Amino acid sequence: LRYSSKISIPEIMDVNFAYNIKLEEFAKLSGRSLSTFQRDFKKEYQTSPSKWLLKRRLDYAKILLETTDNTINGVAFESGFEDTSHFIRAFKSVYGTTPLKFKQASTV
């Protein structure tokens, strides 16, 4: 985690998305108050920080499932999810299948 004066939100998010840190911490990292961070974030990405984080973490998890031998728990943790069951539910709601089935299908 890097602290500095105001730096770009995309840089902060791309470097730190997989860390399970609160929005207040992302705001601090970017040198902004929480409300300024959320407003600037919305301008940059046209979505909320929590929705963006979920999508970014799921995209990363998908890559890990396709390219590594990590367990589902390992992929969940490495992509920023604290709770494996939340990861499985979120993955299934976006990709229509469980991480395990996705992993099995991508290794065939």
VENLINUR-V625385 format. One record per backbone hydrogen bond with DSSP energy under -1.0 kcal/mol. CO is the residue of the C=O (numbers start at 1). NH is the residue of the N-H. Records with the same first field share a line. If there is no record, write none. Layout:
BEGIN
CO->NH ; NH
END
This chain:
BEGIN
8->12
9->13
10->14
11->15
12->16
13->17
16->19
19->21
22->26
23->27
24->28
25->29
26->30
27->32
28->31
33->37
34->38
35->39
36->40
37->41
38->42
39->43
40->44
41->45
42->46
48->52
49->53
50->54
51->55
52->56
53->57
54->58
55->59
56->60
57->61
58->62
59->63
60->64
61->65
62->66
63->67
64->68
71->75
72->76
73->77
74->78
75->79
76->81
77->80
83->87
84->88
85->89
86->90
87->91
88->92
89->93
90->94
91->95
92->96
98->102
99->103
100->104
101->105
102->106
END
